[in-house]
């Protein structure tokens, strides 16, 4: 039962914020040139 719990916890934690926090910036780098280190 440990495997199922670990997978559930990781997926839930990752889909809770990290994805939402990274996607906006990575998906629209042109919309936020100030936060784009690649063009700096």
BELRABEL-V829614 format. One record per residue. PHI is phi in whole degrees, 0 to 359 (* if undefined). PSI is psi in whole degrees, 0 to 359 (999 if undefined). Layout:
phi=<PHI & PHI>
psi=<PSI & PSI>
This chain:
phi=<* & 294 & 300 & 300 & 293 & 299 & 298 & 298 & 294 & 298 & 300 & 297 & 293 & 289 & 278 & 282 & 220 & 319 & 300 & 294 & 280 & 270 & 306 & 310 & 280 & 284 & 282 & 230 & 289 & 286 & 280 & 226 & 294 & 292 & 260 & 259 & 290 & 290 & 265 & 297>
psi=<346 & 320 & 311 & 319 & 314 & 312 & 315 & 317 & 313 & 312 & 314 & 315 & 319 & 321 & 355 & 314 & 306 & 309 & 313 & 333 & 328 & 318 & 307 & 319 & 320 & 328 & 330 & 69 & 332 & 336 & 342 & 73 & 334 & 331 & 14 & 102 & 339 & 328 & 347 & 999>
